Amino acid sequence: MIPLKPIILMENYEQLLQEAYEKIKPTEECDRFEIKKIEGHIQGNKTIISNFGEIARCIRRKPEELTKFLLRELASSGEINGERLILTRKVSSKNINDKIEKYVKKYVYCPKCKKPDTELINESGKKYIRCLACGHKQEIE
């Protein structure tokens, strides 16, 4: 005789499902749209931003795009190392936060409706910002 497995009740299933969601939910979540302040430190001649990946996720941009902008604006070289950005010179956190805000104003907020629900797209070798809220599309440098 084959032993039968107990049937999982629907209430039990819902509880198990909720527990599974809690386990996989990220510990740090962003609000609908939030520009996180950097967390990091200076180590010798290097500036290490430890929450760089989280900042990029919160503004819904690829870390590589944000890095390219920051390196140009801060006149520095650097590299992404996991969730961290390592700059090869000392930079104040205020200066980095100001540059991130500048990036958001230029490449995240819609120029027409001012909402952050945008995406960057490449078409025919040109870069555009397209708003998912109002449909506006504009070329950017």
N, C-alpha and C positions, 0 to 999 in steps of 0.2 A: 504494500500500500504506500502511495506517495503522500508525504505530509503536505498539507495545504498551508500556504503563507497567509497571514492575517490580512484582511482588507483594510486599506488606509481610508479612514473616514474623511470626508470633504473638509471638515473643520480642521482636522489634523494636517491635511495637505496644505491648507492656507497658512497655517502656523509655520510649517516647515519651509514653505516658500518664502515667507516673510523673514525667517531666520537666515535663509540663504542670501537674500538681498542685502541684509544687514552685514553679512560677512564680506561680500564683494564690493560694497559701497566704499568709495574713497573716503579717507579720513578727513581730508581738507577739501571742501567743496567751495566753489565760487558762487556768489549771488548771481542773479540774472546776468548782470554785467558788472564786473568789479576789476579795478586796476590794483593789483596787489603791490604792496611796497616790497622792495628787495630785502632779502635776508642774506647776510654774508659777512665776510671779513677780509682783512688785508693780511697777506702772508708774504713777508719779504717785499719784493717789488710787484707782487701779483694781487689782483683783486678777485676774490672768489664769490660769485653769487650762487648761493646754495639752492634757492627756490626758483631758478630760472625756468625750468620746465613747467612748473605750476603757473608762473606768470604768463607764459605763452599760451597755456591751455585756457586760462581765464579770459584772455582777450581773443581767443579762438584764432590764433595764427600759428604757423609753423615756427618752431624755435630757430630754424635756419634763416628765415626771413627777418625775424626780430634781431638776430645776431648780426646779420649783414648791416642793418640800419645802425645798430648801436656801435659797432666797430668803426663805421664811417664817421658817425657823429662824435665819438669820443677820441678819434684819432689814435686808435690803439689796435693791436692785433689780439687775437684770442681764439679760444676753441670751446666747443661744447664737449663736456665730459659727463655723460649720463644726464642727470637732472641739473647739473651745474654748468655755469658759464665761467670760464677762467680768462680774465683779461691780463695782459702782460705788463700792465702798469698800475700804479695806485690811482684810484678814482673814488671820489666821495660818493656816498650813497645818495645824497641829495642830487648830485649831478646826474647819476644814472636814472633815478626816479623821474627827473625832469625830462630826460631824453625818451624814456618810455612813454610819458604823457604826450610828448611831441609826436611820437610814432602813432599813438592811438588817435590823436586828432587828425593826422594826415592819412592814415591807412586803415582805420577801423570805423570811425564815425562816418555815416553817409553825409556827403556834402549838401544834399538837398533836405532830407528830413531829420538829420542829426541823430539817427538811431544807430546803435552798434551792430545791428543785424546785417552784416555785410560779408562779402567774400572777395578775395583777390583772384582774378582770372587772367590768363594769358591767351591772347588771340592775335594771330598774325604777327607775332613778335612784339606786341605791345601789351602793357600791363594795365588792367582796368580794375576799378573797385565797383562791385555790383551790390546794390542794396536788395536784400531779400524781403524787406518790408514794403518799400514803395516802388521797386523795380528800376530805380535810377541807375544808370551806368555811365561812368566817367573814366577817361584815361588819366593815369597817374604816371609820374616819372619813374 
